[in-house]
Amino acid sequence: MRGLTFVCALAVPLLCAADWPQWRGPTADGVSTETGFPTEWDGKTGKNVRWKVKLPGAGNSSPAIAGDDVILTASSGRAHGDLHVLCYDRGTGKQKWRTDLTATPADAPFSMFPPERGHAASTAAVTERASVALFGTGDLVCVDRGGKPLWVRALAKEYGVIRNDYGIAASPVIAGDTVLVQMDHLEGSYLLAVDLKTGKNRWKTARKFAYDNWATPVLAQVGGETQAICLGTKYATGYDLATGTERWRVEGLERLCSCTPIVRGSTLYAVSGPAGAVLAIDLSAAEPKVLWKSKKVGPFVPSAIVANGLHFTTDDQGTATCLDLKTGAEKWRERVGSGRMRPSPVAAGGLVYFTALDGTTSVVKATDEFEPVAKNPLGEDVAASLALSGGHIFVRGDKHLWCIGK
Amino acid sequence: MVRTCCAAALAWAAAALAAPPADLAADIAALAKPGPDPAVTRAAWDRVTAAGAPVLLPLLAAWPDEDPVAGHWLRTAFDHIAKAHPAKLPEKDLLAFAANDKANGKARRAALAALERARPGTAARFLAERLNDTEFGPDAVAERIAAADALSDPAAQAKLLRDTFAAATDLEQSLLLAKRLAGTGDAPDLFAHFGAVRHWRAVGPFPVSPEDGLAKSFPPETKLDFAAEYDGKAGKLKWARATADPGDAKLDVAKYGIKPDDGAVCYATATIKLSAATKAEVRASAVDNVTVWVNGAKVLERASEYRSMFRPDRYRAAVDLPAGESVVLVKLTKTKAEEVRGKPGAPVRWDALVRFVSPATGRAVPFTQPEGK
């Protein structure tokens, strides 16, 4: 447990408890320790909608919340050639600043999968002083909390065009004074660590066995050292955070890894797809081993949730599965959404929030028996994951940013 | 070419506005060529943005073609000033800069975006006149497609689509326009429009394992003998004539009995004839791997054990095409499939698209295909 606390401290430097400063929140697992989030809303009638604002561009990235700021990325224009880092006031939704950048030319415009994709699928990571945003074009940008540039990189220019058939979606991860970027694609995957202050490389490690993947790295204590763990192309792989040296590799994942794994204590829970198994991997030794492997119930795109000693997932068609965390035994399997599921679920206050691509969020109790609480339409497609902060739920819809709550 | 454009743009900016003081010019140069320490670049950025509207044009003029990092510093500085001083925008000069097709395209876009923020509607009026602009042409095409969709008169709609198709250079836009035109009874020639090869000869699949297919060479790579027979997976292989689909210009070799089994290799060749020597860009797309030779020289290769989807114009290379005939040879290799690809029940395809365009304009290189070759 001490290791987990240490890792969380690394990941969320100097921010408040109510912040949701990165992909999947302060503990990188989609879980908020806060309580009192809304369970019912209706985007069509305005019930429990505090504010909504129109967005200037497309994207599947999720909101990051720090202090009074809601940070979001987007892309727009011809071939999504304009990249945006956006900041809104969390109380009112008023735009505080907007930083526009010109994209490095990309391999292909991603307009073939709804909602319109663009190059903003990675969620920004925010610290007290800076926001780091990564775009599918390989443009890696660090701006101060006023939106002014601190450093910029063009990874496609430095390391070659990024060819990922569905675009880059792994989010940057801030680990103390290091920014991690997992760049998995068809021709030359790598894990990159750069200095948060200067943007300069600390190390870059090739991932020669890895191709198209979209999972975000997580941090964990393994064998007495802090490691970055990446999922991709059949393997979970651990890298020494200090040097980038590969320490171990565990096989058992599917070819395509979209889901960010979860660290609980000394166990990593990993899912991959399509239709892959759930793997529990013991991280207590320097050579991690598979503890249990479920039957094939894993999702493809949405990441999992671990809460109340249970493991929750939804497949892409909206069927949720609850597993016992210790054994992988199935507790229940129920339909929670109609149509496709793209956002990853989030959890708080003993509840799990499953959101479907049509924008409907199903709230269920995080218990070993299926107990639905509410079903909440938004009236707008949602491919991004919800952010929970300060009693409010922030939703990035296809066209709008929403704040749910009083 | 890049230097020429930058020099022209700088000269133009110098003529348009008085040059900034020497220290500011040095700061702008620091943004245009960022050094190793971002704190130094940021300090220059702060000084430049504090200078306000007078440095707007010099910032645009300093934008280099091949350095996206410099582009980020320059654009953020430009936008910061333009947003802070909306009443002081040199609108005429910015509009002239946006219209200058010798200036950096991304800088031109930043100028137009600033004008659009200040006076909404500026971009639409501007784009109406930029159909053949190398930077803004696709934007103008998109505006015209939207305008055509809004027309209720079928004849007027067809005319607008026809004119727009003639100007379109973007592959996806051209395909969309061709589809719309086909709906009005037109039969646009996508081969001529794309510079795509229509008539091919194809042979395959050669018998290899998925692992061997990438590295193993077969006789067509050394000698094109259309009378030859080769050992195939299921008997002798012979060259067969094949024609790309007029609806999308793709050559689907599966239509000619070449099955895309795991690790399969096939070849397609064509002869094209140009009236004059031309510097061109070959653009190739295929499912999985593709190698292209032009007149015996390998110009482009994607060879990976891992699959790849068909993405238009994904692989590109510069080629010198001589006057007269040139022989194009394409090798297609399937990687090992780990699951069923495509929609269940849909016809199996093995697509490739090869085209030749002007590197400067993206427009088709005109060529013919000699009869009988």
Boltz contact constraints between the chains, C-beta under 6 A:
constraints:
  - contact:
      token1: [A, 78]
      token2: [B, 138]
      max_distance: 6.0
  - contact:
      token1: [A, 78]
      token2: [B, 139]
      max_distance: 6.0
  - contact:
      token1: [A, 100]
      token2: [B, 79]
      max_distance: 6.0
  - contact:
      token1: [A, 101]
      token2: [B, 72]
      max_distance: 6.0
  - contact:
      token1: [A, 102]
      token2: [B, 71]
      max_distance: 6.0
  - contact:
      token1: [A, 102]
      token2: [B, 75]
      max_distance: 6.0
  - contact:
      token1: [A, 102]
      token2: [B, 106]
      max_distance: 6.0
  - contact:
      token1: [A, 104]
      token2: [B, 68]
      max_distance: 6.0
  - contact:
      token1: [A, 108]
      token2: [B, 311]
      max_distance: 6.0
  - contact:
      token1: [A, 149]
      token2: [B, 76]
      max_distance: 6.0
  - contact:
      token1: [A, 151]
      token2: [B, 38]
      max_distance: 6.0
  - contact:
      token1: [A, 152]
      token2: [B, 69]
      max_distance: 6.0
  - contact:
      token1: [A, 152]
      token2: [B, 72]
      max_distance: 6.0
  - contact:
      token1: [A, 154]
      token2: [B, 68]
      max_distance: 6.0
  - contact:
      token1: [A, 154]
      token2: [B, 69]
      max_distance: 6.0
  - contact:
      token1: [A, 157]
      token2: [B, 68]
      max_distance: 6.0
  - contact:
      token1: [A, 165]
      token2: [B, 309]
      max_distance: 6.0
  - contact:
      token1: [A, 186]
      token2: [B, 308]
      max_distance: 6.0
  - contact:
      token1: [A, 198]
      token2: [B, 38]
      max_distance: 6.0
  - contact:
      token1: [A, 199]
      token2: [B, 38]
      max_distance: 6.0
  - contact:
      token1: [A, 211]
      token2: [B, 306]
      max_distance: 6.0
  - contact:
      token1: [A, 255]
      token2: [B, 338]
      max_distance: 6.0
